[in-house]
Amino acid sequence: MRMHTAILATALAAGAALALVPPSAEARVYVDIAVAPPPPRVVVVPPPRVGYVWAPGYWYWSGRRHVWRDGYWMRERRGYHWVGPAWEPRGPRWHYAPGYWAR
């Protein structure tokens, strides 16, 4: 009986710990660094595609340096528009704001 109680207690503790972890859809990544991103690259945007929105390329921080991510097509969301990711100066540091859909 003691073994069943120990297993149950362990399972309940693990379940409680997992309940505190946000789902990946809600997880946010905040990056503040002291290195300014390079200027955006000049890229020729492909012709429009019906039902899709172009997400322009951007610089992301790899942990050691800025790396360019190419733009891509994504399905449109009717009633929304895409606000691309951006780097914002905050005092002497730079803050990365991820892209999102806005009404």
DSSP file (Angstrom, degrees, kcal/mol; ACC not computed):
  #  RESIDUE AA STRUCTURE BP1 BP2  ACC     N-H-->O    O-->H-N    N-H-->O    O-->H-N    TCO  KAPPA ALPHA  PHI   PSI    X-CA   Y-CA   Z-CA
    1    1 A M     >        0   0    0      0, 0.0     4,-1.9     0, 0.0     5,-0.2   0.000 360.0 360.0 360.0 -35.9    0.0    0.0    0.0
    2    2 A R  H  >  +     0   0    0      1,-0.2     4,-2.3     2,-0.2     5,-0.2   0.878 360.0  53.8 -62.4 -37.2    2.9    2.4    0.7
    3    3 A M  H  > S+     0   0    0      1,-0.2     4,-2.4     2,-0.2    -1,-0.2   0.901 107.4  50.0 -65.4 -40.3    4.2    2.0   -2.8
    4    4 A H  H  > S+     0   0    0      1,-0.2     4,-2.3     2,-0.2    -1,-0.2   0.884 110.9  50.1 -64.2 -37.9    0.8    3.0   -4.3
    5    5 A T  H  X S+     0   0    0     -4,-1.9     4,-2.5     2,-0.2    -2,-0.2   0.903 110.9  48.8 -65.9 -42.1    0.7    6.0   -2.0
    6    6 A A  H  X S+     0   0    0     -4,-2.3     4,-2.4     2,-0.2    -2,-0.2   0.910 112.4  48.0 -64.9 -42.4    4.2    7.1   -3.1
    7    7 A I  H  X S+     0   0    0     -4,-2.4     4,-2.5     2,-0.2    -2,-0.2   0.919 112.8  48.6 -64.6 -43.2    3.4    6.7   -6.8
    8    8 A L  H  X S+     0   0    0     -4,-2.3     4,-2.4     2,-0.2    -2,-0.2   0.911 111.5  49.5 -62.9 -43.1    0.1    8.6   -6.4
    9    9 A A  H  X S+     0   0    0     -4,-2.5     4,-2.2     2,-0.2    -2,-0.2   0.906 112.0  48.5 -63.5 -41.8    1.9   11.4   -4.5
   10   10 A T  H  X S+     0   0    0     -4,-2.4     4,-2.4     2,-0.2    -2,-0.2   0.913 111.7  49.3 -64.2 -43.4    4.6   11.6   -7.2
   11   11 A A  H  X S+     0   0    0     -4,-2.5     4,-2.3     1,-0.2    -2,-0.2   0.900 111.6  48.8 -64.0 -41.0    2.0   11.7  -10.0
   12   12 A L  H  X S+     0   0    0     -4,-2.4     4,-2.3     2,-0.2    -1,-0.2   0.899 111.4  49.5 -66.0 -40.3    0.1   14.5   -8.3
   13   13 A A  H  X S+     0   0    0     -4,-2.2     4,-2.2     2,-0.2    -2,-0.2   0.913 112.0  48.3 -64.5 -42.5    3.2   16.6   -7.7
   14   14 A A  H  X S+     0   0    0     -4,-2.4     4,-2.3     1,-0.2    -2,-0.2   0.909 111.7  49.8 -64.5 -41.7    4.2   16.2  -11.4
   15   15 A G  H  X S+     0   0    0     -4,-2.3     4,-1.5     1,-0.2    -1,-0.2   0.895 110.3  50.1 -63.9 -39.8    0.7   17.1  -12.5
   16   16 A A  H  X S+     0   0    0     -4,-2.3     4,-0.6     1,-0.2    -1,-0.2   0.898 110.7  49.7 -65.5 -39.9    0.7   20.2  -10.3
   17   17 A A  H >< S+     0   0    0     -4,-2.2     3,-1.0     1,-0.2     4,-0.4   0.906 110.1  50.5 -65.7 -40.9    4.1   21.3  -11.7
   18   18 A L  H >< S+     0   0    0     -4,-2.3     3,-1.1     1,-0.2    -1,-0.2   0.802 100.4  64.3 -67.5 -28.3    3.0   20.8  -15.3
   19   19 A A  H 3< S+     0   0    0     -4,-1.5    -1,-0.2     1,-0.2    -2,-0.2   0.762  98.4  55.8 -66.1 -22.9   -0.1   22.9  -14.6
   20   20 A L  T << S+     0   0    0     -3,-1.0    -1,-0.2    -4,-0.6    -2,-0.2   0.608  87.3  91.1 -84.8 -12.5    2.2   25.9  -14.0
   21   21 A V  S <  S-     0   0    0     -3,-1.1     3,-0.1    -4,-0.4     6,-0.0  -0.738  79.1-128.8 -85.8 123.7    3.9   25.7  -17.4
   22   22 A P        -     0   0    0      0, 0.0     5,-0.1     0, 0.0    -2,-0.1  -0.401  28.9-101.3 -70.1 148.2    2.2   27.8  -20.0
   23   23 A P    >>  -     0   0    0      0, 0.0     3,-1.7     0, 0.0     4,-1.1  -0.289  35.2-108.4 -61.4 155.7    1.2   26.1  -23.3
   24   24 A S  T 34 S+     0   0    0      1,-0.3     3,-0.2     2,-0.2     0, 0.0   0.795 118.3  62.9 -60.3 -28.2    3.6   26.9  -26.1
   25   25 A A  T 34 S+     0   0    0      1,-0.2    -1,-0.3     3,-0.0     0, 0.0   0.767 109.9  40.3 -67.7 -23.5    1.0   29.1  -27.8
   26   26 A E  T <4 S+     0   0    0     -3,-1.7    -1,-0.2     2,-0.1    -2,-0.2   0.583  88.4 112.9 -98.6 -12.5    1.1   31.4  -24.8
   27   27 A A     <  -     0   0    0     -4,-1.1     2,-0.4    -3,-0.2    -6,-0.0  -0.381  50.3-161.3 -65.9 135.0    4.8   31.3  -24.2
   28   28 A R        -     0   0    0     -2,-0.1     2,-0.5     2,-0.0    -2,-0.1  -0.899   8.3-148.7-116.8 146.9    6.5   34.7  -24.9
   29   29 A V        -     0   0    0     -2,-0.4     2,-0.5     2,-0.0    -2,-0.0  -0.970  11.3-168.0-117.1 124.1   10.1   35.3  -25.5
   30   30 A Y        -     0   0    0     -2,-0.5     2,-0.5    67,-0.1    67,-0.1  -0.947   4.9-175.2-113.1 128.7   11.6   38.6  -24.4
   31   31 A V  E     +A   96   0A   0     65,-0.6    65,-2.5    -2,-0.5     2,-0.4  -0.985   8.2 174.9-127.0 124.1   15.0   39.6  -25.6
   32   32 A D  E     +A   95   0A   0     -2,-0.5     2,-0.3    63,-0.2    63,-0.2  -0.994  15.5 164.8-125.7 122.9   16.9   42.7  -24.4
   33   33 A I  E     -A   94   0A   0     61,-2.5    61,-3.7    -2,-0.4    -2,-0.0  -0.872  43.3-131.3-134.6 166.3   20.4   43.2  -25.7
   34   34 A A  S    S+     0   0    0     -2,-0.3     2,-0.6    59,-0.2    61,-0.1   0.436  82.5  90.7 -96.2  -1.2   23.0   45.9  -25.9
   35   35 A V  S    S-     0   0    0     59,-0.1    -2,-0.1    30,-0.0    59,-0.1  -0.860  75.1-132.6-102.1 119.3   23.8   45.3  -29.6
   36   36 A A        -     0   0    0     -2,-0.6    30,-0.1     1,-0.1    -2,-0.1  -0.416  26.5-113.9 -67.3 141.1   21.8   47.3  -32.1
   37   37 A P        -     0   0    0      0, 0.0    -1,-0.1     0, 0.0    24,-0.0  -0.417  33.0-104.7 -72.0 152.9   20.4   45.2  -35.0
   38   38 A P        -     0   0    0      0, 0.0    21,-0.1     0, 0.0     3,-0.1  -0.255  50.9 -81.0 -65.6 164.4   21.7   45.8  -38.5
   39   39 A P        -     0   0    0      0, 0.0     0, 0.0     0, 0.0     0, 0.0  -0.344  60.0 -88.6 -63.7 151.5   19.4   47.7  -40.9
   40   40 A P        -     0   0    0      0, 0.0     2,-0.2     0, 0.0    18,-0.1  -0.257  46.8-109.5 -58.1 148.1   16.7   45.6  -42.6
   41   41 A R        -     0   0    0     -3,-0.1     2,-0.7     1,-0.1    16,-0.1  -0.498  26.3-115.5 -76.7 149.5   17.8   44.0  -45.8
   42   42 A V        +     0   0    0     -2,-0.2     2,-0.4     2,-0.0    -1,-0.1  -0.794  44.7 175.3 -86.9 117.7   16.3   45.2  -49.0
   43   43 A V        -     0   0    0     -2,-0.7     2,-0.6    14,-0.1    14,-0.0  -0.974  34.0-123.8-128.2 137.8   14.2   42.3  -50.4
   44   44 A V        -     0   0    0     -2,-0.4    -2,-0.0     1,-0.0     0, 0.0  -0.720  31.9-134.5 -79.5 118.9   12.0   42.2  -53.4
   45   45 A V        -     0   0    0     -2,-0.6    -1,-0.0     1,-0.1     9,-0.0  -0.584  21.3-117.7 -76.8 131.4    8.6   41.0  -52.2
   46   46 A P        -     0   0    0      0, 0.0     3,-0.1     0, 0.0    -1,-0.1  -0.200  44.1 -78.8 -62.3 160.8    7.0   38.3  -54.3
   47   47 A P        -     0   0    0      0, 0.0     0, 0.0     0, 0.0     0, 0.0  -0.232  63.8 -84.0 -57.9 151.2    3.7   39.1  -56.1
   48   48 A P        -     0   0    0      0, 0.0     2,-0.4     0, 0.0     5,-0.1  -0.166  39.0-149.3 -57.7 149.7    0.6   38.8  -53.9
   49   49 A R    >   -     0   0    0      3,-0.3     3,-1.9    -3,-0.1     2,-0.1  -0.988  24.3-110.7-121.3 131.8   -1.0   35.5  -53.3
   50   50 A V  T 3  S+     0   0    0     -2,-0.4     3,-0.1     1,-0.3    26,-0.0  -0.407 102.9  13.1 -62.8 128.4   -4.8   35.2  -52.7
   51   51 A G  T 3  S+     0   0    0      1,-0.3    25,-2.4    -2,-0.1     2,-0.3   0.510 112.4  95.1  85.1   5.1   -5.5   34.2  -49.1
   52   52 A Y  E <   -C   75   0B   0     -3,-1.9     2,-0.4    23,-0.3    -3,-0.3  -0.907  57.1-150.6-130.0 157.0   -2.0   34.8  -47.9
   53   53 A V  E     -C   74   0B   0     21,-3.1    21,-2.2    -2,-0.3     2,-0.5  -0.975  23.2-123.0-124.8 139.0   -0.1   37.7  -46.2
   54   54 A W  E     -C   73   0B   0     -2,-0.4    19,-0.2    19,-0.2    28,-0.1  -0.723  17.8-158.3 -84.0 123.6    3.7   38.3  -46.7
   55   55 A A  E     -C   72   0B   0     17,-3.2    17,-2.1    -2,-0.5    28,-0.0  -0.907  23.6-132.9 -98.4 111.3    5.6   38.4  -43.4
   56   56 A P        -     0   0    0      0, 0.0    13,-0.0     0, 0.0    14,-0.0  -0.178  23.4 -97.1 -66.1 158.1    8.8   40.3  -44.1
   57   57 A G        -     0   0    0    -16,-0.1     2,-0.3    14,-0.1    13,-0.2  -0.200  45.2-178.8 -67.3 164.5   12.2   39.1  -43.0
   58   58 A Y  E     -D   69   0C   0     11,-1.8    11,-2.9     9,-0.1     2,-0.4  -0.976  30.6 -99.4-158.4 164.5   13.8   40.4  -39.8
   59   59 A W  E     -D   68   0C   0     -2,-0.3     2,-0.3     9,-0.2     9,-0.2  -0.785  36.9-172.3 -89.8 132.7   16.9   40.1  -37.7
   60   60 A Y  E     -D   67   0C   0      7,-2.6     7,-2.8    -2,-0.4     2,-0.6  -0.890  26.8-113.2-121.2 159.9   16.7   37.8  -34.7
   61   61 A W  E     -D   66   0C   0     -2,-0.3     5,-0.2     5,-0.2    35,-0.0  -0.814  19.6-167.9 -95.5 120.9   19.2   37.3  -31.9
   62   62 A S        -     0   0    0      3,-2.9    -1,-0.1    -2,-0.6     4,-0.1   0.509  57.5 -94.4 -84.0  -5.3   20.9   33.9  -31.8
   63   63 A G  S    S+     0   0    0      2,-0.3     3,-0.1     0, 0.0    -2,-0.1   0.105 121.5  37.2 108.5 -19.5   22.4   34.4  -28.4
   64   64 A R  S    S-     0   0    0      1,-0.5     2,-0.3     0, 0.0    -3,-0.0   0.533 124.5  -2.5-131.6 -26.0   25.7   35.7  -29.8
   65   65 A R  S    S-     0   0    0     -5,-0.0    -3,-2.9   -30,-0.0    -1,-0.5  -0.977  77.1 -83.7-160.7 167.4   24.8   37.7  -32.9
   66   66 A H  E     -D   61   0C   0     -2,-0.3     2,-0.4    -5,-0.2    -5,-0.2  -0.639  41.0-168.4 -79.9 137.9   22.0   38.9  -35.2
   67   67 A V  E     -D   60   0C   0     -7,-2.8    -7,-2.6    -2,-0.3     2,-0.3  -0.993  20.7-121.0-129.6 135.5   20.9   36.5  -37.9
   68   68 A W  E     -D   59   0C   0     -2,-0.4     2,-0.5    -9,-0.2    -9,-0.2  -0.585  19.3-160.6 -79.3 132.6   18.6   37.3  -40.8
   69   69 A R  E     -D   58   0C   0    -11,-2.9   -11,-1.8    -2,-0.3    -2,-0.0  -0.970  22.5-126.2-110.3 124.2   15.4   35.3  -41.1
   70   70 A D        -     0   0    0     -2,-0.5   -12,-0.0   -13,-0.2   -15,-0.0  -0.247  27.6-101.8 -66.2 155.3   13.9   35.5  -44.6
   71   71 A G        -     0   0    0    -14,-0.1     2,-0.3   -17,-0.0    -1,-0.1  -0.233  42.2-172.8 -70.3 166.7   10.3   36.6  -45.2
   72   72 A Y  E     -C   55   0B   0    -17,-2.1   -17,-3.2   -19,-0.1     2,-0.3  -0.983  26.0-102.5-157.7 161.7    7.6   34.1  -45.9
   73   73 A W  E     -C   54   0B   0     -2,-0.3     2,-0.3   -19,-0.2   -19,-0.2  -0.707  36.4-179.6 -87.8 140.5    3.9   33.7  -46.8
   74   74 A M  E     -C   53   0B   0    -21,-2.2   -21,-3.1    -2,-0.3    -2,-0.0  -0.984  37.3 -90.4-137.4 152.8    1.4   32.8  -44.1
   75   75 A R  E     -C   52   0B   0     -2,-0.3   -23,-0.3   -23,-0.2   -24,-0.1  -0.321  47.4-117.2 -61.1 137.5   -2.4   32.3  -44.3
   76   76 A E        -     0   0    0    -25,-2.4     2,-0.5     1,-0.0    -1,-0.1  -0.346  13.9-141.8 -72.0 157.3   -4.3   35.5  -43.8
   77   77 A R    >   -     0   0    0      3,-0.2     3,-2.2    -2,-0.0    -1,-0.0  -0.960  26.7-123.6-119.1 109.3   -6.7   35.9  -40.9
   78   78 A R  T 3  S+     0   0    0     -2,-0.5     3,-0.1     1,-0.3     0, 0.0  -0.227  95.6  21.2 -55.7 135.7   -9.8   37.8  -42.0
   79   79 A G  T 3  S+     0   0    0      1,-0.3     2,-0.3    24,-0.0    -1,-0.3   0.424 113.4  86.7  85.9  -0.7  -10.4   40.9  -40.0
   80   80 A Y    <   -     0   0    0     -3,-2.2     2,-0.3    21,-0.0    -1,-0.3  -0.847  59.0-152.9-125.6 162.0   -6.7   41.1  -38.9
   81   81 A H  E     -E  102   0D   0     21,-2.8    21,-2.7    -2,-0.3     2,-0.4  -0.979  26.6-111.3-132.3 151.6   -3.5   42.5  -40.2
   82   82 A W  E     -E  101   0D   0     -2,-0.3     2,-0.6    19,-0.2    19,-0.2  -0.672  20.9-163.3 -85.9 128.1    0.1   41.3  -39.5
   83   83 A V  E     -E  100   0D   0     17,-2.9    17,-2.2    -2,-0.4     3,-0.1  -0.953  24.3-137.4-107.8 111.9    2.4   43.4  -37.5
   84   84 A G        -     0   0    0     -2,-0.6   -27,-0.1    15,-0.2    13,-0.0  -0.160  26.1 -85.7 -69.8 162.2    5.9   42.2  -38.1
   85   85 A P        -     0   0    0      0, 0.0     2,-0.3     0, 0.0    -1,-0.1  -0.267  51.9-175.4 -63.4 154.0    8.5   41.7  -35.4
   86   86 A A  E     -B   97   0A   0     11,-2.4    11,-3.3    -3,-0.1     2,-0.5  -0.991  28.0-126.3-151.3 155.1   10.6   44.8  -34.6
   87   87 A W  E     -B   96   0A   0     -2,-0.3     9,-0.2     9,-0.2   -27,-0.0  -0.920  28.8-167.1-102.1 129.0   13.6   45.9  -32.5
   88   88 A E  E     -B   95   0A   0      7,-3.1     7,-3.2    -2,-0.5     2,-0.3  -0.958  21.3-122.0-119.7 132.8   12.8   48.9  -30.2
   89   89 A P  E     -B   94   0A   0      0, 0.0     2,-0.4     0, 0.0     5,-0.2  -0.556  27.2-177.9 -72.0 134.9   15.4   51.0  -28.4
   90   90 A R  E >   -B   93   0A   0      3,-3.2     3,-1.9    -2,-0.3    -2,-0.0  -0.830  61.5 -60.6-133.1  93.7   14.9   51.0  -24.6
   91   91 A G  T 3  S-     0   0    0     -2,-0.4    -1,-0.1     1,-0.3     0, 0.0  -0.502 118.3 -17.6  64.8-132.1   17.5   53.2  -23.0
   92   92 A P  T 3  S+     0   0    0      0, 0.0    -1,-0.3     0, 0.0     2,-0.2   0.476 130.1  71.6 -83.7  -0.3   21.0   51.8  -23.9
   93   93 A R  E <  S- B   0  90A   0     -3,-1.9    -3,-3.2   -58,-0.0     2,-0.4  -0.641  75.1-126.2-113.6 169.3   19.5   48.4  -24.8
   94   94 A W  E     -AB  33  89A   0    -61,-3.7   -61,-2.5    -5,-0.2     2,-0.4  -0.958  18.9-154.9-117.4 133.9   17.4   47.0  -27.7
   95   95 A H  E     -AB  32  88A   0     -7,-3.2    -7,-3.1    -2,-0.4     2,-0.5  -0.919   9.9-138.9-112.5 132.1   14.2   45.1  -27.1
   96   96 A Y  E     -AB  31  87A   0    -65,-2.5   -65,-0.6    -2,-0.4    -9,-0.2  -0.794  14.0-166.4 -90.7 124.3   12.8   42.5  -29.5
   97   97 A A  E     - B   0  86A   0    -11,-3.3   -11,-2.4    -2,-0.5   -67,-0.1  -0.954  19.6-134.7-109.8 114.8    9.0   42.7  -30.0
   98   98 A P        -     0   0    0      0, 0.0   -15,-0.0     0, 0.0     2,-0.0  -0.225  27.1 -96.1 -67.0 158.3    7.7   39.5  -31.8
   99   99 A G        +     0   0    0    -14,-0.1     2,-0.3   -17,-0.0   -15,-0.2  -0.290  48.1 173.8 -69.2 158.3    5.2   39.8  -34.6
  100  100 A Y  E     -E   83   0D   0    -17,-2.2   -17,-2.9   -19,-0.0     2,-0.4  -0.985  35.5-101.7-159.9 162.9    1.5   39.4  -34.0
  101  101 A W  E     -E   82   0D   0     -2,-0.3     2,-0.3   -19,-0.2   -19,-0.2  -0.800  40.3-172.9 -90.4 131.6   -2.0   39.6  -35.6
  102  102 A A  E      E   81   0D   0    -21,-2.7   -21,-2.8    -2,-0.4    -2,-0.0  -0.911 360.0 360.0-124.5 152.8   -3.9   42.8  -34.8
  103  103 A R              0   0    0     -2,-0.3   -21,-0.1   -23,-0.2    -1,-0.1   0.429 360.0 360.0 -84.1 360.0   -7.5   43.9  -35.5
